[in-house]
Amino acid sequence: MRETDRGARLLLALALGPFALFALLWILHAESGEGSGGISSVIAVVARTLVVAGSGAALATVVGGALGVLVSAYRIPARGLWTPLLLAPFLLPSVVVTTAAQSWLAGGSLVVLVRGEVGAALLHAVQLAPLVLWGVARSLAAVPRAERLAMRSQLSPGRAARLLAARAAPVALRLGSLSFLLLLPRIEIPAYTGVETIGPRALAAFTASGSDLEGWLWCTVCLGIAAPLLRFATATIALEAAPASLGRPDPLAPRSVVATAIAFVPALLAMLGLGGLCDDALEEGFALAQSEASRWIAALGLDILRVVPLSLALALVGWRIGIGVGRVGTALAALPLVLPGCLPALILLEGGLPRLPAWIADGTIPLDFAQGVRFLGVAVLLGRIADRTIPRAERDAASLLSPMTRRFRVLLPRAVGGITASATILVVLILGEVESASLVVPPGRLLPAVELHQLLHYRYDVQAARLSLALAAAAGILVAVIGRVGRGAKGAG
């Protein structure tokens, strides 16, 4: 039975209370305007959204889950060098993945792969498949050593891989559902591939055309689509055995030429993509690229000092809310996640900032609030997944302890691996977020993701390539450092 406590409800109220208040103030003063073009237009937009987001999430789940099982079930040579390549599309902002792919394929017969509904679905899958891969690989790294030995001694490699796939399926499906929730209101990739989905339509209603009320109606449509999936994403994951600490890949796994070849294909594509970025970045010479590096490094360092504490705090708050509220509370926390990404910032601009003191409105607090509210649902869902992977026997035994002891002496140490994984995912998402950052960026503050978006808004050039590499390198280093700290803490516990 899920524990519900006042502390978690209070955290949820503090996180979403101002957001709901500012939204209400905006709705009360919302402007009316022209309609959305009739019921047929609405149905067409919803259908395209379901096709693009559903196809992208399905492909990401299948491809990412299969690769996660392969790299966990078999020993892949030089895996330490391959893993960053497999994660590269997720570490790069979506605008970089889209613009770079379109630039490199422009004029060729393969340009259809990055245009229209097919292009949007494929680019969605390319960017989010690494998320599923990473989550599956981390969950399978927790398989107890005794179970690994039993599988290797009693089963063939293929049979052992199928058994691991069955064990990883619940995590893969939940990460796939999270991918769909992230893709449902997405604006950037559909806009760059020329597909009108709910996200771009809502943004146009809020800003360029239409009316505020029309924008809120599109947000309501998003919520209606996401509600059934939220119920599945927050369902219990049943484990029969106690997982070991998250650590290195299975040293007992067999080698396989076929598995290595399959894993090599996406790594090679990522290598070619990063190679293209490097070639573009050095087009004007190494000296000029080096001279610009100090500006990007300073801006990235300043942003990292903001993003890392925000992500860690968000991951902990998400875990605390996830273990203390039921499905209704989890769904409430995830509401901003399934709304257009610019909405938290627009709500601040319309309902909050005009009423706040200048020293708050001109600082980073509005930016932190907008990004924190937007990705709170990710933190809560991942925190709930981390908590639900604790075996039922341990949970039942911990229920005999006092609430504080149960939460912070039993549940928290067992969930450290999941919390650090949540923090690393949040770092990547927040570091590359532009939809709200471009609206509430503090005066005089250079945000690398916003700067990159502005560069790519006009053309793909060498400066954009340099900044893209810098963002990918910074995100990759942070992911490696936070992940290593989390594994060390887990092992120590």
Salt bridges, closest charged atoms under 4 A:
GLU3 OE1 - ARG406 NE 3.40
GLU3 OE2 - ARG407 NH2 2.89
ASP5 OD1 - ARG320 NH2 2.81
ASP5 OD2 - ARG407 NH2 3.82
GLU147 OE2 - ARG167 NH1 3.02
GLU196 OE1 - ARG48 NH2 3.41
GLU196 OE2 - ARG201 NH1 3.44
ASP250 OD1 - ARG148 NH1 3.86
ASP250 OD2 - ARG152 NH2 3.22
GLU284 OE1 - ARG466 NH2 3.73
GLU292 OE1 - ARG466 NH1 2.82
ASP303 OD1 - ARG306 NH2 3.10
ASP368 OD1 - ARG306 NH1 2.76
ASP387 OD2 - ARG2 NH2 3.56
ASP387 OD2 - ARG388 NH2 3.53
ASP387 OD2 - ARG395 NH1 3.34
GLU394 OE1 - ARG414 NE 2.83
GLU433 OE2 - ARG374 NH1 2.70
GLU435 OE1 - ARG374 NH2 3.07
GLU451 OE2 - ARG295 NH2 3.57
ASP461 OD2 - ARG459 NH2 3.47
